[in-house]
Amino acid sequence: MKIIEAGTTNAKRFLRRLKERKVDANPEIEKKVAEVVEEVKKKGDKALIKYTELFDGVTLDKKKRIKLSEKERKKISGEVSKDLFSIMKTAADRIKRFHMRELRSGWIYEEKEGILTGQKLIPVSTAGIYVPGGKAAYPSSVLMNAIPAKVAGVEKIIMCTPPSKDGINPAVIAAAEIAGVDEIFMVGGAQAIAAMAYGTESIPSVDVIVGPGNIFVATAKKQVFGIVGIDMIAGPTEVVIVADGTANPDFIAADMISQAEHDENASAVCISNSEKVAKGVLKFLKKRLANFERRKIAEKSLKKFGAVIKTKDIEEAMKIANTIAPEHLELMVANPFKIVAKVKNAGAVFLGAYTPEPVGDYLAGPNHVLPTGGSSRFSSHLSVDNFMKKTTLLHLKRKGFHYLSKNASQFAEIEGLIGHSLSVKARIKGRK
């Protein structure tokens, strides 16, 4: 990796590659997922049993059922150490406190003309959480997805996670117990998404599906959107670190590696106005990668989608950061609270040298389910709002109706909707 000067052809080429890194729809995968979704829709549990055996190598029968019983949940979660359970409980408490502050109440406004308008906020009735299995089992994601749903007031929360021959990760089940998940099902992949969207004999249909997954899960979520709501279509993870001359280059290198270790399509970018810091980052990246356990993955990621970009000032650095619109944005500058005012596009912002992104991933409080691939330009982190509906309210007193009726009738006639106009006029004629 070399230092790239902002504004050069190399910098423009890198930013273009970063923008295009999100994998486009794969027709072959789209077709396979559509087949799975359709079969689950038609055959229900029978299809789930078939695909669980085919993809996960696990046979679901009378002994190993689709739904985990309360006894099984208690037994599996009991395998978690007291220390880990305590850590997850601390995380859950902090996440809950953060999301409690997002809660809003409805409102009603009355105008002097006798017109009342308002808004009512209603939680969805049911929510489904998808949790990956195997090596990609993340109990932190269970907490981040289930707790805001619980805070929102969702009546029933279910969770689907794929089984393996070695069973289900106990930490995932323990996290579900802590977060208040009502039912857990041993089903994964596109078939789990289809089951939560359409319902089967064992799995109820839900109103909203949230949670991370591989390309098959993401494609299935995209295909069932409209039947149910979804959180987002997440792509590879990313971090952008804006640093001035006061930044510690070793901290920056460590944070870049922490993001690059996810997978080879992850992105880690440092943007600095300091030549010294930029050179220091390269030096510490090399030093830290030398004996890093996940070196191969991190190196591939940094080679493909990593960069150290040198700018003339922090103003230019922030313009580039806003163009990238990253999932995570770290501000390692002397006065981060001043610079944060310049942030336009970012899923989450981490202010200062002692606010590394991994702390936010686990238990600081803010949600780690964030928009990726530049989608922070128009979307936000997972929140209570993902599990709430807004319904408008309107009440017209007699004088309020007559205040608006003439214009409403004329508007309807302009659009050619005579019945709409007659609905209004029927009441005008009854005016006293």
C-alpha positions in Angstrom: 0.0 0.0 0.0 1.2 3.5 -0.9 0.1 7.0 0.1 -2.3 8.4 -2.5 -2.5 12.1 -3.1 -6.1 13.5 -3.0 -7.3 14.7 -6.4 -4.9 12.6 -8.4 -5.9 10.0 -11.0 -5.0 7.3 -8.6 -7.2 8.7 -5.9 -10.2 9.1 -8.3 -9.6 5.5 -9.5 -9.6 4.2 -5.9 -12.8 6.0 -5.0 -14.5 4.7 -8.1 -13.4 1.1 -7.2 -14.7 1.6 -3.7 -18.0 2.8 -5.0 -18.3 -0.2 -7.3 -17.3 -2.8 -4.7 -20.9 -3.6 -3.8 -21.6 -6.8 -5.7 -24.3 -6.4 -8.3 -27.3 -8.8 -8.4 -26.2 -12.2 -9.5 -28.8 -13.7 -11.9 -27.8 -17.3 -11.0 -28.1 -16.6 -7.2 -31.4 -14.7 -7.8 -32.8 -17.7 -9.6 -31.7 -20.2 -6.9 -33.1 -18.1 -4.1 -36.4 -17.6 -5.9 -36.7 -21.3 -6.2 -36.1 -21.8 -2.5 -38.5 -19.0 -1.5 -41.2 -20.4 -3.8 -40.8 -24.0 -2.5 -41.0 -22.8 1.2 -44.1 -20.8 0.3 -45.8 -23.8 -1.2 -44.5 -26.7 1.0 -43.8 -25.1 4.3 -41.9 -27.2 6.9 -41.3 -30.0 4.4 -39.1 -27.6 2.3 -37.4 -26.3 5.5 -36.4 -29.9 6.4 -35.2 -30.6 2.9 -33.0 -27.5 2.7 -31.6 -27.9 6.2 -30.4 -31.3 5.4 -29.1 -30.2 2.0 -27.2 -27.0 3.1 -26.5 -27.6 6.8 -26.1 -31.4 6.9 -28.6 -31.6 9.7 -31.7 -33.8 9.7 -34.7 -32.3 11.5 -37.0 -35.0 12.8 -39.0 -35.7 16.0 -35.9 -35.7 18.1 -34.4 -32.5 16.5 -37.3 -30.3 15.8 -37.5 -27.0 13.9 -38.4 -25.1 17.0 -36.2 -25.1 20.1 -38.2 -25.9 23.3 -37.8 -23.9 26.4 -36.0 -26.8 28.0 -33.5 -26.9 25.1 -33.0 -23.1 25.2 -32.2 -23.2 28.9 -29.8 -26.2 28.5 -27.9 -24.6 25.5 -27.7 -21.1 27.0 -26.5 -22.7 30.3 -23.3 -23.7 28.5 -22.2 -20.1 28.4 -19.6 -19.0 31.0 -20.7 -16.7 33.8 -18.2 -14.1 32.5 -19.6 -14.0 29.0 -23.2 -14.0 30.2 -22.3 -11.0 32.4 -20.7 -9.2 29.5 -23.7 -9.7 27.3 -26.0 -8.6 30.1 -24.0 -5.3 30.4 -24.1 -4.8 26.7 -27.9 -5.5 26.6 -28.5 -2.9 29.4 -26.5 -0.2 27.5 -28.1 -1.0 24.2 -31.6 -0.8 25.8 -30.8 2.6 27.4 -29.6 4.0 24.1 -32.8 2.9 22.2 -35.1 4.0 25.0 -34.0 7.5 24.1 -35.3 7.0 20.6 -38.9 6.4 21.7 -41.4 9.1 20.6 -45.1 9.6 21.3 -47.7 10.7 18.8 -49.1 14.2 18.5 -52.3 16.1 17.8 -52.5 19.7 16.5 -55.7 21.7 16.4 -56.0 24.7 14.1 -58.4 27.6 14.9 -60.5 26.7 11.9 -61.6 23.5 13.6 -59.1 21.1 11.9 -57.3 18.5 14.0 -54.2 16.7 12.5 -52.0 14.2 14.2 -49.8 11.2 14.1 -50.0 7.9 16.0 -47.0 5.6 16.4 -47.8 1.9 16.5 -45.2 -0.9 16.9 -45.4 -3.8 14.4 -47.0 -7.0 15.9 -44.2 -9.4 15.0 -40.6 -9.2 14.1 -38.2 -11.9 12.8 -34.4 -11.8 13.4 -32.0 -13.7 11.3 -28.7 -14.8 12.9 -25.9 -16.5 10.9 -24.5 -19.7 12.2 -21.2 -21.5 12.2 -18.1 -19.4 12.2 -20.2 -16.3 11.5 -22.2 -16.6 14.8 -22.4 -13.2 16.4 -24.3 -13.0 19.7 -23.8 -9.2 19.6 -26.0 -9.0 16.6 -28.8 -10.8 18.4 -28.7 -8.1 21.0 -28.5 -5.3 18.5 -31.5 -6.6 16.5 -33.8 -7.8 19.2 -33.5 -5.1 21.8 -34.7 -2.2 19.7 -37.7 -4.3 18.7 -38.4 -5.1 22.4 -38.1 -1.4 23.3 -40.5 -0.5 20.4 -43.1 -2.7 22.0 -43.2 -5.5 19.4 -45.5 -8.2 20.8 -43.7 -11.2 19.4 -40.0 -11.6 18.4 -38.8 -14.8 16.7 -35.3 -15.8 15.7 -34.0 -18.1 13.0 -30.5 -19.5 13.0 -29.0 -22.4 11.1 -28.1 -25.6 13.0 -24.8 -27.4 12.6 -23.8 -31.0 13.3 -22.1 -29.6 16.5 -25.4 -27.9 17.5 -26.1 -24.1 17.9 -23.7 -21.6 19.3 -24.6 -21.3 23.0 -23.7 -17.6 23.1 -26.3 -16.9 20.4 -29.0 -18.7 22.4 -28.0 -17.0 25.7 -28.1 -13.6 23.9 -31.6 -14.4 22.7 -32.6 -15.2 26.3 -31.2 -11.9 27.6 -32.8 -9.9 24.8 -36.3 -11.5 25.3 -36.7 -13.4 22.0 -39.9 -15.4 22.2 -39.3 -18.3 19.9 -36.1 -19.8 18.3 -36.1 -21.9 15.1 -33.2 -24.0 13.8 -33.4 -22.9 10.2 -31.0 -20.8 8.2 -30.3 -19.4 4.7 -32.9 -18.1 2.2 -35.3 -20.7 3.4 -35.5 -19.1 6.9 -36.2 -15.7 5.3 -39.0 -17.2 3.2 -40.4 -19.0 6.3 -40.6 -15.7 8.2 -42.1 -13.9 5.3 -44.8 -16.4 4.4 -45.1 -18.6 7.4 -45.0 -22.4 7.7 -46.6 -25.0 10.0 -43.9 -24.3 12.6 -42.8 -20.7 11.9 -45.2 -17.8 12.0 -45.1 -15.1 9.4 -43.8 -11.7 10.7 -44.2 -8.1 9.8 -40.5 -7.1 9.7 -37.3 -9.2 9.1 -33.9 -7.9 10.3 -30.4 -9.3 10.7 -27.3 -10.0 8.7 -26.5 -12.9 6.4 -24.6 -14.1 3.3 -25.5 -13.2 -0.3 -28.3 -15.8 -0.3 -29.9 -14.4 2.8 -29.5 -10.8 1.5 -31.0 -11.8 -1.9 -34.0 -13.5 -0.1 -34.6 -10.4 2.0 -34.7 -8.4 -1.2 -37.1 -10.8 -2.8 -39.6 -10.9 0.0 -39.6 -7.1 0.6 -43.1 -5.9 0.2 -44.5 -9.0 1.7 -42.7 -8.0 4.8 -40.5 -5.0 5.8 -36.8 -5.4 6.1 -34.0 -3.4 7.7 -31.6 -3.1 4.8 -29.5 -5.0 2.2 -26.1 -5.0 3.9 -22.9 -5.2 1.9 -19.2 -5.6 3.0 -18.2 -3.6 6.1 -16.1 -0.5 6.0 -14.4 2.2 8.0 -13.0 5.6 7.1 -10.6 7.3 9.5 -10.1 11.1 9.2 -6.9 12.1 11.0 -4.9 15.3 11.6 -1.4 15.7 12.8 -2.3 14.9 16.4 -3.5 11.4 15.6 -1.6 8.3 16.7 -0.7 6.3 13.5 -0.5 3.1 15.5 -4.1 3.5 16.7 -5.2 4.1 13.1 -3.4 1.0 11.8 -4.9 -1.1 14.5 -8.4 0.2 13.6 -7.9 -0.4 9.9 -6.9 -4.0 10.5 -9.9 -4.6 12.9 -12.1 -3.8 9.9 -10.1 -5.5 7.2 -10.2 -8.8 9.1 -13.9 -9.3 8.4 -13.4 -10.4 4.8 -11.5 -9.6 1.7 -14.1 -7.2 0.5 -14.1 -5.1 3.6 -12.7 -1.6 3.3 -10.4 0.4 5.6 -9.4 3.9 4.5 -7.3 6.6 6.3 -7.6 10.2 5.1 -5.1 12.6 6.6 -3.7 16.1 6.0 -0.4 15.0 7.8 2.4 13.4 5.8 3.9 12.2 9.0 0.7 10.5 10.1 0.2 8.9 6.7 3.7 7.4 6.6 3.3 6.3 10.2 0.1 4.4 9.4 1.9 2.5 6.6 4.7 1.6 9.0 2.4 0.3 11.7 0.2 -1.6 9.3 3.2 -3.5 8.2 4.4 -4.1 11.7 1.0 -5.2 13.1 0.2 -7.5 10.1 3.5 -9.3 10.4 2.2 -11.6 13.2 -1.5 -11.1 12.9 -3.5 -14.3 13.1 -6.0 -13.3 10.4 -3.2 -11.8 8.2 -4.2 -13.3 4.9 -7.8 -12.0 5.0 -6.7 -8.5 6.2 -3.9 -8.2 3.6 -6.3 -9.1 0.8 -8.8 -6.6 2.0 -6.3 -3.8 2.4 -4.8 -4.5 -1.0 -8.2 -4.4 -2.8 -10.1 -1.7 -0.8 -7.6 -0.1 1.6 -5.9 3.2 1.2 -4.1 6.0 2.9 -5.1 9.3 1.2 -3.1 12.5 1.8 -5.1 15.8 1.6 -4.1 19.4 1.8 -6.4 20.0 4.8 -9.1 18.5 7.0 -11.8 20.3 5.0 -10.7 18.2 1.9 -10.5 15.1 4.0 -14.1 15.5 5.1 -15.3 16.1 1.6 -13.8 12.8 0.6 -15.3 11.1 3.6 -18.8 12.4 2.8 -18.3 11.2 -0.8 -17.5 7.7 0.4 -20.5 7.8 2.9 -19.0 5.1 5.1 -20.6 2.7 7.5 -18.2 3.7 10.2 -16.4 7.1 10.4 -13.7 7.7 13.0 -12.6 11.3 13.7 -9.1 11.2 15.1 -8.5 14.9 15.2 -7.7 17.4 17.9 -11.3 18.7 18.2 -13.7 16.0 16.9 -16.8 17.8 18.2 -15.9 20.7 15.9 -15.3 18.5 12.9 -18.5 16.4 13.4 -20.5 19.4 12.2 -19.0 18.7 8.8 -20.3 15.1 8.7 -23.1 14.7 6.1 -22.9 11.0 5.3 -22.0 8.3 7.8 -23.7 5.4 9.5 -22.0 6.0 12.8 -19.4 8.5 13.9 -16.7 7.7 16.5 -15.2 10.8 18.0 -11.6 11.0 19.3 -8.6 8.7 19.7 -10.1 6.6 22.5 -13.3 5.7 20.7 -12.4 2.8 18.4 -15.2 1.3 16.3 -15.0 -2.2 17.9 -16.2 -0.8 21.3 -19.3 0.4 19.5 -19.7 -3.0 17.9 -20.3 -4.6 21.2 -21.6 -2.7 24.2 -21.2 1.1 24.1 -24.9 1.5 23.3 -25.5 2.8 19.7 -26.6 0.1 17.3 -24.0 -1.6 15.1 -26.4 -2.5 12.3 -25.5 0.3 9.9 -25.9 1.2 6.2 -23.0 0.1 4.0 -21.8 0.7 0.5 -22.5 4.5 0.4 -26.2 4.0 1.5 -25.7 6.2 4.5 -26.5 9.0 2.0 -30.1 8.0 2.4 -30.5 5.5 5.3 -29.8 5.1 9.0 -28.8 2.7 11.7 -31.2 0.0 12.9 -33.4 1.7 15.5 -36.8 1.6 17.2 -38.2 3.3 14.1 -37.6 0.1 12.1 -40.2 -1.6 14.2 -42.7 1.3 14.3 -45.4 2.5 11.9 -46.6 6.0 11.7 -50.4 6.5 11.1 -51.8 9.9 10.4 -54.9 11.2 12.2 -57.4 13.7 10.9 -60.6 15.2 12.4 -62.7 18.0 10.9 -65.2 19.8 12.9 -68.2 21.1 10.9 -66.5 24.5 10.4 -63.2 22.9 9.6 -64.9 20.8 6.9 -66.6 23.9 5.3 -63.2 25.7 5.5 -61.6 23.1 3.2 -64.6 21.7 1.3 -64.7 24.0 -1.7 -61.0 23.6 -2.6 -61.1 19.9 -2.0 -64.1 19.5 -4.3 -62.5 21.6 -7.1 -59.2 19.7 -6.7 -61.0 16.4 -7.2 -62.8 17.6 -10.3 -59.5 18.9 -11.8 -58.1 15.3 -11.4 -61.3 13.9 -13.0 -62.4 12.1 -9.8 -66.0 13.1 -9.8 -67.0 10.6 -7.1 -64.5 12.3 -4.8 -66.1 15.7 -5.5 -69.6 14.3 -4.8 -68.4 12.9 -1.5 -67.5 16.4 -0.4 -70.5 18.1 -2.0 -72.9 15.7 -0.2 -71.9 17.3 3.0 -71.8 20.9 1.6 -75.5 20.5 0.7 -76.2 19.6 4.3 -74.7 22.8 5.6 -76.9 24.8 7.9 
